[in-house]
Amino acid sequence: MEAVESAEEAGKHRAALLRAMPITRMLDYGMDYWDATHLADAPISQPWHEAATRLAEAQLTRAEAAADGGDVETAVACYRRATAALIFAQMAFNADHPAKRALYVRLTQAYQAAADLDTELRVEQLSIPFRQGHCTAWFVRRRGDHSGPTVVIVGGQSGWGPAFHQQAEALARRGLSTVLLEAPGQGDTRMAGGLHLDGTVDRAFSAALDAVRARTGYDGPYGVWGNSFGGLLAARAAVHESRFGACCVNGASAKPEPLPFRTAREQSRALLGVDTDDEAAAVFRTLWLDPAVDHTSAAMLVLHGGNDPLVSLDQQKVFLDLSAHATLRVWDDGDHTMYNHSAERTEFVCDWFRAQLGRG
């Protein structure tokens, strides 16, 4: 009887992982289609993180062989596909398990290996001083570009930094640079730097702009693009930092509360560095935005998916009232953050930022 129950629990766990990490999300974050389908179809008996890591290792082997043979373009592509596979490997752990930390180190190394060989993009890892530590970020721009409009991209409770490289590439093709920011509570900033999310997070975005200005001399206007829970962080940044001239919110609530799903609750606690839902709710309340008192001069773009199981349209509409220059774009069949419309979504948003900020 125990074996049957164990198999049932394993099946439930795998189903939860696939709900959080559907193939559409894997492709959005840069995984190879073959890898994505094989991860989704991996035997339930094989731990998710092991299946994803094996796919990443195969891409790393290809990358190293290509680099040795002088095929740097292929090497860069394979390193980035390995990075994406490792992103999903570490997502198997919500709390900061030692295996999660180790996998995150590996994905950062793979992303850096791609950066070292890339002949078209300059990808510079940044260590941005903040509070008692630093935030990790990557500054992505076309080689030869020295200054110009920059968009800060931030993720949510589980997707961070290198997960949004494809968006950075799309912005670069339009002459815009990108800061892939890992805010307090996210990625390397949390797991290596020990910083968790709280009501001072807005200052991290200002520090990121200071880092760009120090390298390029450019002082704005900037853009900020937040995905999932990061949409709230982006909107807060636009409210509190006047150098932001354009803000995109993609799938967020202006007044978040702990969700009833185990995965989301565990991720929230890790993000905030707390142990209970009550503590999480208290920190979340310090982040709420209220159009009655909160305003931004930045143009606001809000994206919503009609099939989003996590965020309602009414929750998203609050962001529209923060700005006198607001636009709503709805995909009726869109899922959370429009994973299932990722190409069109990215093109639409990047074109919008170019129109708002101008070409580099």
Secondary structure in CASP SS format (residue, H / E / C, confidence):
PFRMAT SS
TARGET T0000
AUTHOR 0000-0000-0000
METHOD secondary structure of the structure
MODEL  1
M C 1.00
E H 1.00
A H 1.00
V H 1.00
E H 1.00
S H 1.00
A H 1.00
E H 1.00
E H 1.00
A H 1.00
G H 1.00
K H 1.00
H H 1.00
R H 1.00
A H 1.00
A H 1.00
L H 1.00
L H 1.00
R H 1.00
A H 1.00
M C 1.00
P C 1.00
I H 1.00
T H 1.00
R H 1.00
M H 1.00
L H 1.00
D H 1.00
Y C 1.00
G C 1.00
M C 1.00
D C 1.00
Y H 1.00
W H 1.00
D H 1.00
A H 1.00
T H 1.00
H H 1.00
L H 1.00
A H 1.00
D C 1.00
A C 1.00
P C 1.00
I C 1.00
S C 1.00
Q C 1.00
P C 1.00
W H 1.00
H H 1.00
E H 1.00
A H 1.00
A H 1.00
T H 1.00
R H 1.00
L H 1.00
A H 1.00
E H 1.00
A H 1.00
Q H 1.00
L H 1.00
T H 1.00
R H 1.00
A H 1.00
E H 1.00
A H 1.00
A H 1.00
A H 1.00
D H 1.00
G C 1.00
G C 1.00
D C 1.00
V H 1.00
E H 1.00
T H 1.00
A H 1.00
V H 1.00
A H 1.00
C H 1.00
Y H 1.00
R H 1.00
R H 1.00
A H 1.00
T H 1.00
A H 1.00
A H 1.00
L H 1.00
I H 1.00
F H 1.00
A H 1.00
Q H 1.00
M C 1.00
A C 1.00
F C 1.00
N C 1.00
A C 1.00
D C 1.00
H C 1.00
P H 1.00
A H 1.00
K H 1.00
R H 1.00
A H 1.00
L H 1.00
Y H 1.00
V H 1.00
R H 1.00
L H 1.00
T H 1.00
Q H 1.00
A H 1.00
Y H 1.00
Q H 1.00
A H 1.00
A H 1.00
A H 1.00
D H 1.00
L H 1.00
D C 1.00
T C 1.00
E C 1.00
L E 1.00
R E 1.00
V E 1.00
E E 1.00
Q E 1.00
L E 1.00
S E 1.00
I E 1.00
P E 1.00
F E 1.00
R C 1.00
Q C 1.00
G E 1.00
H E 1.00
C E 1.00
T E 1.00
A E 1.00
W E 1.00
F E 1.00
V E 1.00
R E 1.00
R E 1.00
R C 1.00
G C 1.00
D C 1.00
H C 1.00
S C 1.00
G C 1.00
P C 1.00
T E 1.00
V E 1.00
V E 1.00
I E 1.00
V E 1.00
G C 1.00
G C 1.00
Q C 1.00
S C 1.00
G C 1.00
W C 1.00
G H 1.00
P H 1.00
A H 1.00
F H 1.00
H H 1.00
Q H 1.00
Q H 1.00
A H 1.00
E H 1.00
A H 1.00
L H 1.00
A H 1.00
R H 1.00
R C 1.00
G C 1.00
L C 1.00
S E 1.00
T E 1.00
V E 1.00
L E 1.00
L E 1.00
E C 1.00
A C 1.00
P C 1.00
G C 1.00
Q C 1.00
G H 1.00
D H 1.00
T H 1.00
R H 1.00
M H 1.00
A C 1.00
G C 1.00
G C 1.00
L C 1.00
H C 1.00
L C 1.00
D C 1.00
G C 1.00
T C 1.00
V C 1.00
D H 1.00
R H 1.00
A H 1.00
F H 1.00
S H 1.00
A H 1.00
A H 1.00
L H 1.00
D H 1.00
A H 1.00
V H 1.00
R H 1.00
A H 1.00
R H 1.00
T H 1.00
G C 1.00
Y C 1.00
D C 1.00
G C 1.00
P C 1.00
Y E 1.00
G E 1.00
V E 1.00
W E 1.00
G E 1.00
N E 1.00
S C 1.00
F C 1.00
G H 1.00
G H 1.00
L H 1.00
L H 1.00
A H 1.00
A H 1.00
R H 1.00
A H 1.00
A H 1.00
V H 1.00
H H 1.00
E C 1.00
S C 1.00
R C 1.00
F E 1.00
G E 1.00
A E 1.00
C E 1.00
C E 1.00
V E 1.00
N E 1.00
G C 1.00
A C 1.00
S C 1.00
A C 1.00
K C 1.00
P C 1.00
E C 1.00
P C 1.00
L C 1.00
P C 1.00
F C 1.00
R H 1.00
T H 1.00
A H 1.00
R H 1.00
E H 1.00
Q H 1.00
S H 1.00
R H 1.00
A H 1.00
L H 1.00
L H 1.00
G C 1.00
V C 1.00
D C 1.00
T C 1.00
D H 1.00
D H 1.00
E H 1.00
A H 1.00
A H 1.00
A H 1.00
V H 1.00
F H 1.00
R H 1.00
T C 1.00
L C 1.00
W C 1.00
L C 1.00
D C 1.00
P C 1.00
A C 1.00
V C 1.00
D C 1.00
H C 1.00
T E 1.00
S C 1.00
A C 1.00
A E 1.00
M E 1.00
L E 1.00
V E 1.00
L E 1.00
H E 1.00
G E 1.00
G C 1.00
N C 1.00
D C 1.00
P C 1.00
L C 1.00
V C 1.00
S C 1.00
L H 1.00
D H 1.00
Q H 1.00
Q H 1.00
K H 1.00
V H 1.00
F H 1.00
L H 1.00
D C 1.00
L C 1.00
S E 1.00
A C 1.00
H C 1.00
A E 1.00
T E 1.00
L E 1.00
R E 1.00
V E 1.00
W E 1.00
D C 1.00
D C 1.00
G C 1.00
D C 1.00
H H 1.00
T H 1.00
M H 1.00
Y H 1.00
N H 1.00
H H 1.00
S H 1.00
A H 1.00
E H 1.00
R H 1.00
T H 1.00
E H 1.00
F H 1.00
V H 1.00
C H 1.00
D H 1.00
W H 1.00
F H 1.00
R H 1.00
A H 1.00
Q H 1.00
L H 1.00
G C 1.00
R C 1.00
G C 1.00
END
